């Protein structure tokens, strides 16, 4: 039996995954492999690096200053960067330094567990999976949200956020041999969609339809021998309207972690009884 943790994308909503990881650790559930996309790639690589205490490391990181500093530029600095680049608000360098300081070495082979993450190839207009070679550039590519961060260049090709091509990569975990999959999602698939009424809502709803459709298609195509557990977030749904764009607002991080921890711990306890 091969157990996989699949960590989806969702920006600051990735705090839910930290609570889920804590609950899994407390229940004694350890992965044999980890698959992630976008913020799930960042969370996932830290678990793959240290499966025993990665959840605690992430909890400190999310509730401390490290992650905030990756997006700490003032409004004027962001404005200057946008004017100079024409494409993005933030530099990738702080995130790269953060990952380099945390991870045990520069390569996927330095991780304790097999790990794979996905990014969206700009030139190829396709998904590119990374599971070997330099790990920090691969994770940064998977996290490169268009408009916020620049595309990441790897071997002459350029990449954007992996959530554009596979936001909850269950199928990849199964292709890598997983027979039991724990899906750590951020609440998007739990939040009902409504007809958009503002210009900025149109793109959000269209993207959500595409990402959820792929997830449901992958789920319906799984072999009957594969057991999938979609872990609950504890009811912390997507914020309405423009609140979804507040990617630097960490006021709800601790609450999201605790809600997801409590809900997942209850789910796992019920699973153990049955």
C-alpha positions in Angstrom: 0.0 0.0 0.0 1.5 3.4 -1.1 0.1 6.5 0.6 0.3 9.9 -1.1 -0.4 13.4 0.2 -1.8 15.6 -2.6 -1.6 19.3 -1.8 -3.6 21.7 -4.0 -3.2 25.4 -4.7 -4.9 28.4 -3.3 -2.6 31.2 -2.0 -3.1 32.1 1.6 -5.8 29.5 1.8 -2.9 27.0 1.9 -3.0 27.6 5.6 -5.8 25.0 5.7 -3.2 22.4 4.5 -1.1 23.1 7.5 -3.9 22.2 9.9 -4.6 19.1 7.9 -0.9 18.1 8.0 -0.9 18.5 11.7 -3.9 16.3 12.1 -2.5 13.6 9.8 0.8 13.7 11.8 -1.1 13.4 15.1 -3.0 10.4 13.7 0.3 8.7 12.8 -0.4 8.9 9.1 2.8 9.3 7.0 3.1 9.6 3.3 5.2 7.5 1.0 5.2 10.3 -1.6 4.0 13.9 -1.8 2.6 15.7 -4.8 1.8 19.4 -4.9 0.9 22.4 -7.0 1.2 26.2 -6.3 1.1 26.9 -2.6 0.7 23.1 -2.1 4.1 22.6 -3.8 5.7 24.9 -1.1 3.9 23.1 1.7 4.5 19.7 0.2 8.2 20.1 -0.4 8.7 20.9 3.3 6.8 17.7 4.3 8.8 15.7 1.8 12.0 17.1 3.3 11.0 16.3 6.9 8.0 14.0 7.1 8.2 13.7 10.9 8.2 17.4 11.9 7.4 19.2 8.6 3.9 20.0 9.8 5.2 21.8 12.9 7.8 23.6 10.8 5.1 24.8 8.5 2.9 25.9 11.4 5.7 28.1 12.7 6.4 29.5 9.3 2.9 30.4 8.4 2.2 32.1 11.7 5.6 33.8 11.9 7.4 36.3 9.8 9.1 34.1 7.2 6.2 33.8 4.8 5.0 37.3 5.2 8.5 38.6 4.2 8.2 37.0 0.8 5.5 39.5 0.0 6.6 42.4 2.2 7.3 45.1 -0.3 5.6 48.4 0.3 3.0 49.7 -2.1 5.6 52.1 -3.7 8.0 49.2 -4.2 5.3 47.1 -5.9 4.3 50.0 -8.1 7.9 50.5 -9.2 8.4 46.8 -9.9 5.2 46.7 -12.0 6.2 49.7 -14.0 9.7 48.4 -14.6 8.7 44.8 -15.4 5.3 45.4 -17.0 4.1 42.0 -15.7 4.4 41.5 -12.0 4.4 43.1 -8.5 6.9 41.0 -6.5 10.3 39.4 -6.9 10.9 35.7 -6.6 14.1 36.1 -4.6 12.6 36.2 -1.1 10.7 32.9 -1.7 13.8 31.3 -3.2 15.9 32.3 -0.1 13.2 31.0 2.2 13.1 27.6 0.5 16.9 27.4 0.2 17.2 28.0 4.0 14.6 25.4 4.9 15.4 22.5 2.6 18.2 20.0 3.3 19.9 20.4 -0.1 19.5 21.8 -3.6 18.1 18.7 -5.3 15.0 16.6 -5.2 17.3 13.7 -4.3 18.1 15.5 -1.0 14.5 15.1 0.2 13.4 12.3 2.5 10.5 11.4 0.4 9.7 11.3 -3.4 8.2 14.6 -4.3 6.7 16.0 -7.5 5.3 19.4 -8.4 3.8 20.9 -11.5 4.1 24.2 -13.3 2.5 25.6 -16.4 4.9 25.9 -19.4 4.4 29.2 -21.3 6.1 28.1 -24.5 4.6 24.7 -24.5 1.1 25.7 -23.2 1.1 22.5 -21.1 1.9 21.0 -17.7 5.5 20.3 -16.8 6.1 17.9 -13.9 9.3 18.2 -11.9 10.6 15.3 -9.7 14.4 15.5 -10.2 17.1 18.1 -10.5 17.2 21.4 -8.7 14.2 21.6 -6.4 13.9 25.3 -5.4 13.4 26.6 -9.0 10.8 23.9 -9.6 8.8 24.9 -6.5 9.1 28.6 -7.4 7.8 27.8 -10.9 4.8 26.0 -9.4 4.1 29.0 -7.2 4.6 31.7 -9.8 1.1 33.4 -9.8 0.7 35.4 -13.0 0.6 39.1 -12.3 2.0 38.8 -8.8 5.3 36.9 -9.5 7.5 36.7 -12.6 7.6 33.5 -14.7 10.4 31.2 -13.7 13.0 30.2 -16.3 14.3 26.6 -16.1 16.5 25.2 -18.9 15.5 27.9 -21.3 11.7 27.5 -20.8 9.4 29.7 -18.7 6.8 28.6 -16.2 3.8 30.0 -14.4 1.7 28.7 -11.5 0.9 25.0 -11.6 -2.7 25.7 -10.6 -3.3 26.8 -14.1 -2.9 23.3 -15.4 -3.6 21.0 -12.4 -4.8 22.5 -9.2 -5.4 19.2 -7.3 -3.2 16.6 -9.0 -4.8 13.4 -7.7 -4.3 11.7 -11.1 -0.5 12.3 -10.9 -0.3 10.7 -7.4 -2.1 7.6 -8.7 0.2 7.5 -11.8 3.1 7.4 -9.4 1.8 4.4 -7.7 -0.4 5.7 -4.9 -3.2 3.3 -3.7 -4.3 5.6 -0.8 -4.5 9.3 -1.4 -5.2 12.1 1.1 -6.3 15.2 -0.7 -5.3 18.4 1.1 -7.4 21.1 -0.5 -8.0 24.7 0.5 -11.8 25.0 0.5 -12.5 26.0 -3.1 -14.3 22.8 -4.0 -16.5 23.2 -0.9 -17.6 26.7 -1.8 -20.6 27.0 -4.2 -20.1 29.2 -7.2 -22.6 31.9 -8.1 -23.2 33.9 -11.2 -20.6 36.7 -11.5 -21.9 40.2 -11.0 -18.7 42.2 -11.1 -15.9 42.4 -13.8 -13.3 40.8 -11.5 -15.6 38.0 -10.6 -15.9 36.8 -14.2 -12.3 35.5 -14.4 -12.5 34.0 -11.0 -15.6 32.0 -11.7 -14.3 30.9 -15.1 -11.1 29.7 -13.6 -12.9 27.9 -10.8 -15.2 26.0 -13.3 -12.1 24.8 -15.2 -10.1 23.7 -12.1 -13.1 22.0 -10.5 -14.0 20.2 -13.7 -10.5 18.8 -14.0 -10.6 17.6 -10.4 -13.9 15.9 -10.8 -12.8 14.3 -14.1 -9.7 12.9 -12.5 -11.7 11.6 -9.5 -14.2 9.8 -11.7 -11.4 8.1 -13.7 -9.6 6.6 -10.7 -9.4 2.8 -10.5 -11.8 1.3 -7.9 -8.8 0.0 -6.0 -7.6 3.5 -5.1 -9.0 5.0 -1.9 -9.2 8.8 -1.8 -9.9 10.9 1.2 -10.7 14.6 0.6 -9.9 16.2 3.9 -12.3 18.9 5.2 -11.3 22.5 5.9 -13.7 23.0 8.7 -16.1 25.3 6.8 -13.8 28.2 6.2 -15.1 29.1 2.7 -13.8 31.4 0.0 -14.2 35.0 1.0 -16.7 36.9 -1.3 -15.9 39.4 -4.0 -12.6 41.3 -4.0 -11.6 39.8 -0.6 -10.1 36.9 -2.6 -7.4 39.2 -3.9 -6.1 40.0 -0.4 -3.2 37.7 -0.9 -1.1 39.4 1.9 -3.8 39.4 4.6 -2.6 36.9 7.2 -5.3 37.8 9.8 -7.1 34.5 9.3 -4.2 32.2 9.0 -4.3 30.9 12.6 -8.0 30.4 12.4 -7.8 28.5 9.1 -5.1 26.2 10.5 -7.1 25.4 13.7 -10.4 24.9 11.8 -8.8 22.5 9.3 -7.0 20.7 12.1 -10.2 20.2 14.1 -12.2 19.1 11.1 -9.5 16.8 9.8 -8.8 15.2 13.2 -12.6 14.4 13.6 -12.7 13.0 10.0 -9.6 10.8 10.7 -11.0 9.6 14.0 -14.3 8.6 12.4 -12.3 6.9 9.6 -10.4 4.9 12.2 -13.6 3.7 13.9 -15.1 2.5 10.6 
